[in-house]
Amino acid sequence: MRPSRGWMTVILLAGVFVLVVAVSTIQQLTRPPSTPSGISAWIEGTVFIGPSCASPAATGRPCQSSPLGGAVIEQRFASGVVARTTSDPDGHYEFVWPGGGTFTIVGQPAAGASATPAPVTLTVAWNGSAQLDLRYTSR
């Protein structure tokens, strides 16, 4: 006895559902653990502000820095600014984008700072990440 068309449709839909779940699970398992879903690459870090300390050993005390919220940070490509973000109250910032590449991270002038960090150029691979902390000099 042959199954009815209704049962064949149910069996077919169940098979498609199982296939979709299996493919989704495989993608989740093969994604690098540090890569957020749907993100190809990112740069993140913390922005600090503190005194200029060329030689903490000479002064006998370490340089004290604190997180700087509200700092505007730019991500630049050779052709210009790609993205701009502002550090949160804890000084954290991040850039996310679809793809790797070579970028320059530039801190813009910030309140209370006498100098901005030197621009930093780095290359991030596809599905890669980079940690870059920035230090502003206080007045």
Secondary structure as the mmCIF struct_conf table of DSSP 4:
data_model
#
loop_
_struct_conf.conf_type_id
_struct_conf.id
_struct_conf.beg_label_comp_id
_struct_conf.beg_label_asym_id
_struct_conf.beg_label_seq_id
_struct_conf.end_label_comp_id
_struct_conf.end_label_asym_id
_struct_conf.end_label_seq_id
HELX_LH_PP_P HELX_LH_PP_P1 ARG A 2 SER A 4
HELX_RH_AL_P HELX_RH_AL_P1 ARG A 5 THR A 30
BEND BEND1 ARG A 31 ARG A 31
TURN_TY1_P TURN_TY1_P1 PRO A 33 SER A 34
BEND BEND2 THR A 35 THR A 35
TURN_TY1_P TURN_TY1_P2 SER A 37 GLY A 38
STRN STRN1 ALA A 41 GLY A 50
BEND BEND3 ALA A 54 ALA A 54
HELX_RH_AL_P HELX_RH_AL_P2 PRO A 56 THR A 59
TURN_TY1_P TURN_TY1_P3 GLY A 60 GLY A 60
BEND BEND4 ARG A 61 ARG A 61
HELX_LH_PP_P HELX_LH_PP_P2 PRO A 62 GLN A 64
STRN STRN2 SER A 66 PRO A 67
TURN_TY1_P TURN_TY1_P4 GLY A 69 GLY A 70
STRN STRN3 VAL A 72 PHE A 77
TURN_TY1_P TURN_TY1_P5 ALA A 78 SER A 79
STRN STRN4 GLY A 80 THR A 86
TURN_TY1_P TURN_TY1_P6 PRO A 89 ASP A 90
BEND BEND5 GLY A 91 GLY A 91
STRN STRN5 HIS A 92 TRP A 97
BEND BEND6 PRO A 98 GLY A 99
STRN STRN6 GLY A 101 GLY A 107
HELX_LH_PP_P HELX_LH_PP_P3 GLN A 108 PRO A 109
TURN_TY1_P TURN_TY1_P7 ALA A 111 GLY A 112
STRN STRN7 ALA A 113 ALA A 115
HELX_LH_PP_P HELX_LH_PP_P4 THR A 116 PRO A 119
STRN STRN8 VAL A 120 VAL A 124
TURN_TY1_P TURN_TY1_P8 TRP A 126 ASN A 127
STRN STRN9 SER A 129 GLN A 131
STRN STRN10 LEU A 134 SER A 138
#
